[in-house]
Amino acid sequence: MRAHEQVRVEDGTEEPFASFGLHGTPGTDEFWAAATPASVPFGKGGWVTLFLWRGGPAVIEFESWSEPVPLLRWRDTDCWYAEVPMPERLRVTYRFLAGDASYADPFNPVGAGGDRSIVATPDAPPQPHWPAVDAADVLPLPRTRIRWAGGLLGGRRTVRVHPAGGGGPVVLLLDGDDWLYLHPAMTAFDAAVAAGDMPPVTLVFLPAKDRQTEFGCRPELWEAVRDELLPLVAECGVPADLDRLVVAGQSLGGLSAMYAATEFPELVSRVACQSGSFWWTPEAADLPDPLGGPVGGAIAARLRERPAPAGLRIAFDLGEHETRMRPHCELVETLTAESGATVRVSRSAAGHDRAGWRQAMLRDVAWALA
């Protein structure tokens, strides 16, 4: 059964969702007071998850994992629902689309930004240090801001800096605004340091303005980081060990981090890479199927010509449900290890989704600094 197809687990009663632990007649105050996403076993090792929506027609949009799922109405009530089959070990970001607007799940206390929520199957591993943040919550921001204007990249951007545990080696977070406004990375790193799961670090949240251009295999971004951004970090007044730099990047950011490690080894020798877009080639954006090009893309070609620096320490992570990404990532992982670099490979209970990347990022940054 495909993910976007629905299942009716129980039917024909006044408590149609009792098998999910949800009692009461749909549409009543008693029912809505207890409403929440819930999963029950389904098939051979999978799950079916109940999602509820109150009001009118809506569609659930999942991040990269499934086609959109339309909700069904329960009789003539204001209860709309979807029973969605899910595989083992999945954590996924989703939102409701109603009309021209998008909404977080009002019955789910785990949010990701103002209009998204996160759900996990019961067998998905926990994510220590990441607090449950409601979609309406405003995430804390680092006090230190760097105004980075002009220079090699042009334009202006605000870079935030946070000394977790008092500061230490620099951790450069690509797509920094996502880790400020969608997922509470500052809070999570603080908690990880306090628990002794990583040493004190200085977080540098680097926002992207044009991901397709900046994160392609081009030198401009890393020349700007080396010659402009890091000197600004050194002058900002926050303790920072610039001699120990970890770059954390996901998707195109992971591609860019790997590119930096191969082309700027004197700058980048420690990397936490989640779901790197290793299908990328200069022509990929013009292809009908960007992932259908050469396996491993430009990075694999580069590694065949010139091995990765032996001093590179890099952690690769990929979502267990990213089936089309797997050949590209596995080839780059293998070629990097064969180069003599120190490599760690893991798989997360997710698709191409920050809901899975965030725990891998904490773990792999700590490993890169070990």
Salt bridges, closest charged atoms under 4 A:
GLU5 OE2 - ARG2 NH2 3.29
ASP11 OD1 - ARG8 NH1 3.83
GLU14 OE2 - ARG75 NH1 3.19
GLU15 OE1 - HIS23 ND1 3.15
GLU61 OE1 - ARG95 NE 2.71
GLU67 OE2 - HIS4 ND1 3.72
ASP78 OD2 - ARG54 NE 2.82
GLU83 OE2 - ARG8 NH2 2.28
ASP115 OD2 - ARG95 NH1 3.26
ASP115 OD1 - ARG116 NH1 2.87
ASP175 OD1 - ARG211 NE 2.80
ASP175 OD2 - ARG354 NH2 3.22
ASP178 OD2 - ARG354 NE 2.97
ASP190 OD1 - HIS162 NE2 2.83
ASP197 OD2 - HIS129 NE2 2.68
GLU214 OE2 - ARG157 NH2 2.99
GLU220 OE1 - ARG218 NE 3.40
ASP227 OD1 - ARG226 NE 2.81
GLU263 OE2 - ARG302 NE 2.61
GLU263 OE1 - ARG306 NH2 3.61
GLU266 OE2 - ARG226 NH1 3.91
ASP289 OD2 - ARG324 NH2 2.67
ASP317 OD1 - ARG363 NH2 3.15
GLU320 OE2 - ARG89 NH2 2.49
GLU322 OE1 - HIS352 ND1 2.55
GLU333 OE1 - ARG347 NH2 3.02
ASP364 OD1 - ARG344 NE 3.89
ASP364 OD1 - ARG363 NE 2.84
